[in-house]
Structure formats: structure tokens, C-alpha cells
């Protein structure tokens, strides 16, 4: 299998134009095949067939859950009345930084993807929800939108096809939970970003009470290529029919070359680190890797090098972790696992929206206990308390922020138990707290 | 979670959007089928004009959106970028999450605090600078990352901090470092003047 994938590592899809300084401008985008996909389908291909093409491609959501994109679209009821697309550009999962670069370096690709999705589902209004801190990506998308309106790629009667679609940007104001799709919808409606109880899912009752598709920036950015080159081509990249195409792996932490790597789905984590990211920084030994953003359970060096875990949706799920958002955080032997878990627990505590008591209290308890252990003031009972909190935080809340926090610290405690115990027994951090909070 | 209380301003404090800001808000409102969607953009406009969100700003928005000022307050307290206290002219936001911590954000914070003479969470008395520790900025490949006002500075080092602060003190424009470099320039920035 690696033989086949090796031949594909040079295949870039959504980042193909990243080296092209003109790509963010409409002339540069058009010159490199831009807006050909909508020319090809608008008014010519039946919208239902577009959905079928996307289903055949096997494209799964690149935001976190990995839900099949075409299937998500097909849940939109075929009824009269307004429907919406909300684009999730509220990238905030620690370790993830792909959507920011996709919006900065190829904003027209996203816009073309949005038009394709809207055409397929019969949507005439799309909102791109961009996290508030992303001022520069926001300007890049606004600039591209103005250009695209100017050339008739967005707006009324696009390219004379009779299909009309307006796209707007909407800047967030700083809240991780607005990346959760119903939190995003609440926020877009001008409220606190409290996730909604599901069902009903957004496909039935979304923004303004109307059927709504929520798609991630990277997911949509793939669409023009799937239309241009065909679903079979896309499905041919990746390890199997359930894990097709590439992923934008966001590699950060202790590697020689941190950065964004677009690679076919199915490479092993070892290959990503050693062959593409230049290996471990300074030749140090690997201790742990978070493979899919902060919420993805941590993997050990043994799992990476001996079990050779693959970086596709299903292999990571089988290994008890997840592909999540593609954020790969690499930690070497100098890293204190208690402190790493503590740092993330403080994040979940800060970002919990507070509407479910289990999450509001649980995240605070976890952060408090881990901080105590890291400071050398842990007691043996803390391990029992953590185990009990872990159970209670799973499956008991409106959204999965609580579960994500439990998955995070649960994996750290289970896989690096001796480090936690050493902190408690010796009454100090054996690593000397490498990064004071 | 810390609990903020609704900030009661002195009775004489008044706030009203400048006509051009109000016109901008009206254009934003038109983007949405439901007016309330423009509340967060409106709060940002209020913050920009007033320097921070005061109770008078919230009352003005409550009138525009025909909701109570408590409803507005509920939204304000939810979002980290909506501020109820004035920030420095240059607001340094240092990412404090795991990737940046692994790559030396603690040393970076120390360098910023030392150079500016204030601690995280503080604003300098001359109003020029303020520092805030923040959660993941979404630029982990360029860790450690700081954001100064709108601009990101990736792979930031204590030496960079010295250069940036010195330039800002002299009133010079400091362009962002990293992926932000490819974005169209900010409004008000004259491209001809862009020279570190």
C-alpha cells in the first residue's frame, strides 16, 4: 500500500496554488484553471448529479467529524423556501492552521467550492463564518469575493446559467465553541454561541430556522477539483474507498520542519514525521503525538513507530483516536505529559460555554487537579477522581466539548500513568515544568 | 469562568455611532434576513469607536436592535474579543496553547513583559501597549505566534519583539510575519509606506 501512496505524495489538490503568489487574485486564479468547474456544471449538470459526483468521490468532512460530504447535503429536505450554507472557517482546534492558509492563499478556490455546494443543494445564500482573530484571511476572502462578484461568478444569474447565489463573510468574535456547527449557527444569529440540542440537525432546522448545510473550508476547497478531474480521480488518491483524497496535515511542535503538508490519506504517522517534516527536532526521541487536534486522544511513540498507525479517518478511529481536524502536535522526550494535559485542560475550561453543568464543572475540575499535580501538590486520590470525572464527562452534554476534554486527559492519564504517579509521589514535576503556564 | 458584572457607567456618559459608522452598520444589517445577526459586527464597531464596550455603547445597541441592554451584555461576555475595558494602542496577544508552549511561548511572554514593563493582563499607563495571554490563534506551524492588533507574527523570537516594539514606539508601520503577509493590506495602511 505504501508503494501506491508513495507515488501520490506529490499530488497536491487544495494547496496546489500555494506557491503561486498570484493565486489570491482573480487573474491568477483564472489563469490556473479557476472557475472552470462552475463553467462546466452551472445550468448544464443536474444539481442532483453534482451531489452524486461528490458522493462517488468519497469526500469526507475535513473539519473534525469526517462525515461524508455528499451524504450531508442529501439530508437537506427538498422543500420550497430559503436554505443556507454556512462555511465553517472558525478554525480554533489547537494544533490546526489549514483553513487560515486556505483562505489567505487561495480564497477563490473556496468561493468556487461554495458555488458548487450551493448549486448542488439549491442554496442561494451562503455565509462564511471566519474566526474573529483571522483579520487577514477575512480581508483576503472579502477581496476575492468583490473580484468574483465583479466577474459574475457570484451573485445574480451566475455566468448566464439562471442560478443565483450570494456569499457573505461574517467575522466571529473569539469563541472556540463557535466551531461546533450549531454554536456557529447561534453565533451567526447574533447570540451567545451555545450549541443546540440535536436533533433536529442543521440540515432540517439550521440558521434562521431553515435547512442549513455546514461545511468546513478545506472540504469546500476540494470541490472544484473533484468537478474538474472527476470523482474517480479523487477516489484514487488515498488508502481505500472510505479514505479518499488528501488531507492538510498541520504539523506543529518538536519536528525539524513544522508546517502545512498536503498528503494522501493513509500515510503512516511515522512517514509524515520522518519523511515529510524532517524528523524530530535536534534528533531527540519522540514521546507523544496528538494526531488530529487537541481533542484527538494522544498516541505514544510505540503506537507511531511499532504499530505504524496510519493517518486516515478509520485507522485513527480504530487506534482509539481520531483524524479530527488534521492538527498534528508532536512532543519529544523533554515534554512533561502532565503539563501538556494541564495546558489543554485549561483551554477546555476557558472555552466551555457553560450551559451544561457536567462540562462547566468537569473542565474546571480537570484543570484544577492537573494543575495541582503539575505543581507537586497532587494526592493519590487525584487519580481516582480523574477516572470518575472521565466517565461522567462522556455522553452527558449537549455538544462534544465535554467528551473532547475527557478523551484528551483520559488518554494522557491512561498512556502516561507513571508520569502522573511520579509527580504525585515525588511532590514535584520531574521535568522541571518545561513551559510554565 | 470568571464572572463579570454589568459595568454601570456614569449617567452623563453618552454614546452614539458617528454617522459614517452608522451607515456602515446599516450596510452590514442588509447582509442578513434577520437584523440580530449584525449585533456582533455592531459591537465591534462600537468597540472601535469608543475604545471599549461601555454600558452606554450597549444601551445604544439595545435601542438599535430593539433588545434589552442585558441581552447585549450576555453576548458581550461570551466573546473574548469584545472588551469592556480599554486596550493599549498596540494590543499584544500571545498564544499560550500547547504548540506555542512547546516552541517557547513562555520565554516570549517574558521578553514582551520585560520590554513593555507590564504584565500579561495589563495596559501600560501611557495607553500605548497592553498584553493578553490567549488561547490557540490557529497558526501553530508558525509557533510561537503573537498577534498585535490585527496582524500575526509567526515564529516570534525575543529579538523580533525588540525590533517590533522599537519600531512601534517610533510610530513606524510594522508588517505582519508569516502567512498574513500575502493578504491585502489593512484599511488605512498606505502600501507605499510599507517598509518595516
Interface residues (C-beta under 8 A of the other chain):
Chain A: X21 X24 X82 X91 X92 X93 X94 X95 X96 X97 X99 X100 X101 X104 X105 X125 X131 X132 X133 X134 X135 X136 X137 X139 X140 X143 X168 X170 X171 X172 X173 X174 X175 X176 X187 X188 X189 X190 X191 X192 X193 X208 X250 X251 X252 X253 X254 X258 X259 X260 X290 X294 X327 X329 X331 X335 X340 X343 X344 X347 X349 X350 X351 X352 X353 X354 X360 X364 X435 X436 X437
Chain B: X1 X31 X32 X33 X34 X36 X37 X38 X39 X40 X41 X43 X44 X65 X74 X75 X78 X79 X80 X81 X82 X93 X96 X97 X98 X99 X101 X102 X103 X104 X105 X106 X135 X136 X137 X138 X139 X140 X141 X142 X143 X147 X150 X151 X152 X176 X179 X180 X182 X183 X184 X186
